[in-house]
Amino acid sequence: MTIQMHDPRAGSADILVNGRVISEDSINREVQYHPAANLRTARRNAATALVVRELLLDEAERQGLNDITPEGGETREEAMIRELLDRNVDRPEPTEADCRQWFEANRDKLRTPDQHEVSHILLPAPPDDDELRDQARKQSRELIRQLREADASFLTLAREHSRCPSAEDGGHLGIITRGQTTPEFERALSRLPVGEVAEHAVESRYGFHIVLIHKREEGRPLSFDEARPQIESYLVESVYRRGVSQYISILAGQAEIQGIDLDAATSPLVQ
């Protein structure tokens, strides 16, 4: 589904979905949940999310799902959307042949996670503070220079400069495996050298990490039986996401939408 928004600076009107208004104010509030490279893209993504939500809520009301009981902290509207999708989008179970075909095509991705013994120096900087992040970036370069030129020890600099509780232990984090730290930090570990300070700091949502990997234990390949639950879950979710996207396109093709242009398919699935 593609969307073309009118530029609000050109005096665009509110967006309407089946007569319901999605105002500029609602888009402005939604933008915070759709980070992007620039504000225009973030606003387009926010508008898309709000249009989709209105399409789903309108159809849920049409199908009489107003009295669905929320579960697990859901809002009433979230419960309505969940029930609508449960009733109208299939979650087909993959066959063993499907799983084996995916397994053979993706063996290199199916491994136990690498394990790393890691020390780091954390120079904190909030993601929305450009000035502080620039200062932390420059400081990380200077500390890395000192470490790589053997002008200082890692233990000493970690105790002096790191703002992580591990500073008391000279920056030592112990054994790190998947799911224990932020994804951006974990992804970097497998690319970094062992036994020497990395040439560049690892940037994360918390700031800049000067990293020393003491030891790496690479993961091993999974057998089909070990990988099958993971493969089944992936295939079910992948098919379901495509089904949701197609269903939304169908609703969009049947809706009256103003102030935003959607390319949408039409289908007899929803009458």
C-alpha positions, -999 to 999 in steps of 0.1 A, spaced: 0 0 0 14 34 -9 2 67 4 7 102 -10 0 130 15 -7 166 7 19 189 21 3 205 52 23 236 46 4 240 13 -29 243 33 -41 207 30 -75 198 46 -81 171 72 -80 135 62 -114 118 62 -120 80 63 -156 71 57 -166 104 71 -144 103 101 -118 130 105 -81 124 110 -69 158 120 -35 174 118 -34 174 156 -39 136 157 -11 131 131 12 154 152 5 133 183 10 100 164 43 110 148 63 102 180 55 65 175 69 65 139 106 75 139 120 81 105 149 98 86 129 130 83 97 146 95 79 143 62 84 105 62 74 103 99 42 122 92 34 100 62 39 69 84 18 83 112 -10 92 88 -9 57 73 -12 41 108 -42 63 116 -59 57 83 -55 19 88 -68 21 123 -99 40 112 -105 15 84 -103 -14 108 -125 2 134 -151 12 109 -153 -24 96 -153 -38 131 -183 -16 139 -200 -27 107 -196 -64 117 -210 -57 151 -179 -62 172 -185 -33 196 -191 -56 226 -159 -76 224 -143 -80 258 -108 -65 261 -80 -89 271 -46 -84 288 -49 -46 292 -63 -40 258 -84 -9 251 -119 -16 237 -108 -5 202 -77 -27 203 -100 -56 212 -123 -48 183 -94 -48 159 -80 -80 172 -113 -98 169 -118 -84 134 -85 -97 122 -90 -131 139 -122 -135 121 -111 -124 87 -74 -132 83 -63 -169 83 -32 -182 102 -25 -214 81 -2 -239 98 28 -247 76 34 -283 65 65 -302 72 74 -298 36 71 -261 39 93 -261 69 120 -283 54 121 -262 22 126 -230 43 152 -249 64 173 -259 34 172 -224 19 182 -207 52 206 -230 70 231 -202 75 206 -182 95 196 -211 118 223 -212 145 226 -210 182 236 -174 192 272 -164 195 285 -157 230 309 -130 238 329 -121 269 328 -83 268 341 -52 286 329 -17 276 332 20 285 298 37 282 296 74 274 259 81 278 240 104 255 202 106 250 191 98 214 174 132 211 203 153 223 224 160 193 249 182 211 256 157 239 258 128 214 284 148 194 304 154 226 303 117 235 313 107 200 344 130 201 353 117 236 350 81 224 374 88 196 400 102 220 397 74 244 400 48 216 431 66 204 447 63 238 438 26 242 450 16 207 482 35 211 487 19 245 488 52 263 463 40 289 448 7 302 412 -3 296 406 -9 333 418 26 342 397 44 316 366 24 323 368 32 360 373 69 352 349 75 323 323 48 320 288 56 333 277 20 335 276 1 368 303 -22 353 328 6 357 336 -7 392 348 -39 375 368 -21 349 339 -23 324 336 -60 325 301 -72 315 307 -109 316 293 -133 290 268 -117 266 243 -136 245 212 -128 225 185 -108 242 207 -95 271 215 -61 258 201 -37 231 198 -52 195 222 -26 180 249 -35 206 244 -72 201 246 -69 163 279 -51 165 296 -78 187 299 -104 160 316 -79 137 342 -67 162 377 -81 166 387 -103 196 415 -93 220 418 -56 209 398 -24 214 374 -19 184 385 9 161 351 27 164 327 30 192 294 12 190 265 36 190 233 27 208 202 44 222 221 48 254 252 65 239 286 53 227 303 21 238 340 15 236 342 -22 233 368 -49 241 359 -85 233 379 -109 254 365 -141 239 340 -152 213 323 -186 212 305 -189 178 271 -205 176 266 -239 161 242 -249 133 207 -261 144 193 -294 132 159 -294 115 142 -307 146 158 -280 167 149 -253 143 114 -264 134 94 -245 161 113 -213 151 106 -219 114 69 -227 120 65 -195 140 82 -174 113 61 -189 85 28 -185 103 36 -149 112 49 -141 77 17 -154 60 -4 -136 86 13 -103 80 7 -106 42 -29 -115 49 -34 -85 71 -19 -62 45 -41 -77 18 -72 -73 40 -64 -37 48 -60 -30 10 -94 -45 4 -110 -23 31 -92 7 16 -105 -1 -18 -141 -1 -5 -137 30 16 -143 67 10 -110 84 17 -103 121 13 -72 142 19 -48 112 13 -43 90 -17 -41 52 -12 -34 26 -39 -57 -2 -28 -69 -35 -42 -105 -46 -43 -118 -80 -35 -151 -98 -26 -135 -110 7 -154 -83 27 -190 -76 17 
